[in-house]
Amino acid sequence: MNENLNDYAMPLITIERFTKQIHDLCLEHRYAEASEAALHLGVEVRILQGVLAIMENGPSARPRSS
């Protein structure tokens, strides 16, 4: 299996899990908990951005600031 697949797969799977969790919390009107989960989601997105930058540009790459 391609090593790069493993690099981006875990953050992507975690992002998917957080988005489902946030959706479910919102359906239950648990907005404070959804907001907390959204913070964790943001962290995972930044990790994914870093991994993708490395995949595109090599190990010395840094993700662009937003």
C-alpha positions in Angstrom: 0.0 0.0 0.0 1.2 3.5 -0.7 2.7 5.1 2.4 1.1 8.5 1.5 -2.3 7.0 1.7 -1.7 6.2 5.4 -0.4 9.7 6.0 -3.6 11.4 4.9 -6.1 8.7 5.7 -6.1 9.0 9.5 -6.7 12.7 9.7 -9.4 12.4 7.0 -11.1 9.5 8.9 -10.9 11.6 12.1 -12.5 14.6 10.3 -15.3 12.4 9.1 -15.9 11.2 12.6 -15.9 14.7 14.1 -18.3 16.0 11.4 -20.8 13.2 12.2 -20.4 13.8 15.9 -21.0 17.6 15.4 -24.1 16.9 13.2 -25.5 14.5 15.8 -24.9 16.9 18.7 -26.6 19.7 16.7 -29.7 17.5 16.1 -29.8 17.0 19.9 -29.5 20.8 20.5 -26.2 20.2 22.3 -24.5 23.2 20.8 -21.9 23.8 23.4 -20.6 20.3 22.9 -20.8 20.7 19.1 -18.7 23.8 19.4 -16.1 22.0 21.4 -16.0 19.2 18.9 -15.6 21.8 16.1 -12.4 23.0 17.8 -11.0 19.5 17.5 -12.2 19.3 13.9 -10.2 22.4 13.1 -7.1 20.9 14.6 -7.5 17.8 12.4 -8.0 19.9 9.3 -4.7 21.7 10.0 -3.0 18.3 10.4 -4.5 17.2 7.1 -3.4 20.4 5.4 0.2 19.8 6.6 0.2 16.2 5.4 -1.2 17.2 2.0 1.5 19.9 1.6 4.2 17.4 2.4 2.7 14.9 -0.1 2.7 17.7 -2.8 6.0 19.4 -2.0 8.1 17.0 0.0 9.1 16.7 3.7 10.3 20.4 4.0 6.9 21.7 3.0 4.8 23.8 5.4 1.0 24.3 5.2 0.0 27.8 4.1 -1.4 30.1 6.7 -5.1 30.9 6.4 
